[in-house]
C-alpha cells in the first residue's frame, strides 16, 4: 500500500510542474531525484553513494570536510535540548563529508555520541532516549539526501583503470 501511495505522489509531481524553460526542467528533475532518494532510503534503510559503472569514488585532493552544527537544508536543532549535542552533530557532518564513509556507520557513531551525552544531563535516560529518537526520525527522512550530497562534494569518480 505504501508503494502505491508513493507512486501516485511521483505521478502527480511529474505532471504538476511547468516544463516551459530549462530552469523548470532542472528544478523538476532535482525535486524528483531528491524525492526518489527519500522514498527509497526511508523504506529500505539503505543509502549508498555509487559512482557510474567503470569508476570508483576517491577522495578529492585538498577537500576539507565541513560541519554546520545540528541541522541541514536550513533547519537547525536547538542545542539547549542536549547541551553537548553540537559536538556530536559536527562529528556526524564530518563523517558524512568524508569520502567513502558508510552512512550507517556515521549514524551509529552519532547515536553513540548522543547517548554518551545523556550521562551528563539532569534528565532521565528515557527522556534523553526520546529526544534522540526524534533526532533519528528526522535523520531517516532527510539524512540520505544530505549524505549523498556530502559524498558528491567529497569524492570524485575516478576511472577504475586510471594510473
Secondary structure by P-SEA (a helix, b strand, c coil): caaaaaaaaaaaaaaccccccaaaaaaaaaaaaaaaaaaaaaaccbbbbbccccbbbbccccbbbbbccccccccccccccccaaaaaaaaaaaaaacccccaaaaaaaaaaaaaaaaaaccccaaaaaaaaaaaaaaaaacaaaaaaaaaaaaccccccccc
